[in-house]
Amino acid sequence: MKNWRVVLGYFILILIALSMLYPFFAMINLSFVENKDIFSQAGKVLYSGFTLDNYRNVFSQIPLSRYFLNSLIVASITTFGQVIFASIAGYAFARFNFKYKNALFLIILITMLVPPQVNIIPLFFLMRELHLIDTYSALILPGLFGGFGIFLMRQYFLGFPKDLEEAAKIDGCNLFETFFKVALPLALPTVATLALFTFVTTWNSFMWPLIVTNSEGMRTLPVGLAIFKGSFREITLWGELLACSVICTIPVIGVFLAGKKYFINDIMQGGVKE
């Protein structure tokens, strides 16, 4: 009876996995099909007629390389900054006692309840007053700080063994060396989880880059893809759109595969208590 339950469980998981993976593989396969044949090929497992014209056309019609580079720069710097600032702040909230500590942390938690759309108008006016509109600074600065990252790192450091910190102090490490050489490396699974969420969120961000960028050279991939789609008049170039979508997903998949081991370890550490 137990074996049947295991087999049934795996069968259900396989069905769920296939239902999620099929649209993704269909997008990849159809991106190599000519526009005139896309709807006739849709629904088939194997598609006939392989072509790279969709990828060639999309690079010739829009500055896709520039969009890709902008998204990569913004997402990478934002992720790095978010990890560093959130780790330092989370460590401070977990280990130090200072005035209004609980009140400040409560304010940080409240910011997590505020929809991001509420902050767009004041952030835009702030960027305008600082003359940062249509720059990388406007795209990056608002994403460097976030309540979720601080909360996540604080929760990890609350359970961090104090004996390791005391051992580091005995070995002559100061506060910064203890943090960067002992605490932060051991927090790598949680750091990888935060980095993964931050990168994906920033990479897929659409509303904020749309508002603070004016020139074509500063647009990110989601904005460029939306404008490219809006440029269609008589016929929709589904092949080119699918090719753009495939290109958009490559960095996200790469980041997930690179941090998958740490992400799973973080989940296991959170779910197993000794």
N, C-alpha and C positions, 0 to 999 in steps of 0.2 A: 504493500500500500504506500509506503514511504517513497519507493522508487517511482511509482506512478505520479505522485505529487511533484517530485523533482522534475520529471520529464514534462509534465503539464506546465510547470512554472517556466521552464526553459522555452517551451513552445510558445507560450504567451509573450515572453520577452522577445523572442525572435520576430513574432508578428508585429509587435510594437516597433521594434527596430526597423523592420522592412517598411512599415507605413511611414516612418520618418525619413528614411534614407531614399525611398523611391523618388519623391519630388526633387531631391537634390541631384540624384544621378540623371533624372530626366532633364533637368536644367543643363547639366554638363553635356549630355548627348545632343540635345536640340540646339545647343550653341554651335555645333559643327554641321548643322543642316541648313540648306539654302532657305531664304525667307519664303519662297513660293511653295516649299514642300513641308513647312513646319506643321501646319494644321493637319495635313494628310498623314504625317508621321507620328503625330501625338497619340499617346496611348499604346504604342508598340514597345516591346521590350528591346528589340534591336532595330536601329534606324539604318536605312539605306541612303547612300549618298554622303560621303565625307568631304567637307570643305573647310578651309581656313579663311575664307573670304570675310566672314563676320568679324573675326579678330583683326584682319587687315583693315577693313572698312572703318571700324570704330576708332582705331588709332589714327586714321587719316581724317576723320570727320570732326573729332574733338581732341583737345590736348590731354588725353587720358593719362599719359605718363606724368604730366604735371599734377593732375588731380591725385594720382596715386602717391606721388612723392609728398605732396602737402599732407595728405591723410597720415602717411607713415611718420612724418616729422612730428605732427601734432600729437598723434596717439602715443608715440614712443616717449617724447619729452613729458607729456602729461602723466603717463604711467610711472615713469621714473620719479618725477616730482611727488606724485601722490603717495608712492610707496615710502619715500624718504620722510616726508612731512608727517604722514599718518603714523609711521613707526615711532618717530621721535615723540610725537604728541601722545600716542598710546602708551609708550613706556613711561612718560612723565605722569600721566594720570594713574597708572597702575602702581608706580613705585614711590612717588613723592607726595608729601603732604604740604599743601600751600593754601593760602587764603582763597576762599570762594571756589575751591576745587570742585565740590559737588554741584554748585550752581553753574559753573562753566560747563561741566560735563552735561548737565541737564539741558542747557541751551544748545549744545551740540546735538543731543538727541532730538530736540525739537526741530532743528533744521532738517532732520531726516524725514519729518512728517510734512514738510512744505513742498508742494509740487515744483519741479524745476521751472515750469512756465511762469510762475509767479515772480521769479527773480530776473527774468529776461529783460524787462523794461528798465529797472534800476541799473542792471549790469551794462546795458547798452549805453545809457546816459553816462555812466562812469567811464566806460571805454572812450566815449566821444570826448569827454572833458580831458582825458589824458592823451588825446590825439592818437589813439591806438587802433582806430577802425581800419579794417582791411590790412591787418598785420598779423604775423604769427603770435604776437603777444596777446592780442585779443582772443585768439583761438585757444591759447594754452592756459593763460593765467586763471580763468575761472574754474578750470578743472584740476588745479593743483591741490586744492583743499576740499575735503569732503567728510561729512559726519560718519558715513558708513565705514570708511577706512580707519578712522580714529577709534571707533567703537570696536571694530574687528580686532585691531592690534592690541587695544587695551584688554580685551577679554583673553587674548592669548597670554599677555605678559602677567596677568593676574595669577595664572597658574604656573608661571615660570619658576623653577626652583631657586630660592634665594641662596642656597648653598653654593651654587655655581658662581654667583656674583661675589660672594664672600671669598671664595677661593681665588677668583681673579684679583680681588683687592689685595689679598695676601701675597700674590705673585707680583704686585707692584703696578697693576693696571689702574689708571684713573677712571673717572666716570665715562668719558667718551670711549676709551679703549674697551671698557667692560661692555658698553652697549654695542659697538661696532664689531668687536672681535669675539664676543661670547653670546650676547642675547640675540642680536640680529641674525647671525648665521644659523642658530638653532631654531629661529622662527621662519626658516625658509619655506616650509609648506604653507604657512599662513600668508607670507609675503607673496608667494606664487599665486595663491588664490586671489588676493587683492589685485595683483598685477593683471591677472587674466580678466577679472570683471572690469577693471578700469580700462584696459586696452579695448575690449569689445565694445563697451559703452561709448568710449571716445571715437572709435573707428566708425560706429554706426550713427553718431550724432548728426542730426540734420538741421534742426531749427536754429540753433545758435550759430553755426557756420553760415547758414543762409542769411542771417540778419547782419552779421558783422563783416561780411566780405562783399566787395563790390566788383573787383576786377576778376577777370577770368583766371589770371595767374595765381590767385589766392584761394580758389574754390577747392573744396575737398571732394572726395569721390561721391558720397551720397548726394551732395548738391549738384555736382556736375552730371551725375546720372539722371537726376530729376529734371534738370534743364534740358538735357539731351532728349529725354522722353517728351518733354513739352514742346520741343522744336518740330515734332512730326505734324504734318498738315493733312495730306491726302492718304497716306498709308503709314502704318506703324512698322518700324523695322525691328521685328521681334528677335531676329537672329542677332543683331547688334546689341540689343538690350540684354539678351541672355548671355552674350559674351562678356558684357560689362559686369553683369551680376556674378559670373564665375570669377572674374578677376578680383572683384570686391571681397569674395569669401576666402581667397587664398591666404592672406596674412592671418586672418582670424583662425583658420584651421591650423596653420603653422604654429601660432602662439599656443593654441590649446594642446597640440601634440607635444610641444616642447615642455609645457608645464603640467602635463597630465599626471605624471608620477607624483609630483608634489601636491597637486590638487587632490588626488585620491588619498594620499597620506594624511592630508589635513582633515578630510572627512572622517577617516578612520580614527584619528586622534580625538576628534570631537565626539565620536560615537562610542568610544571605549573608555571607560573610567576604571582605574585601578582602585 
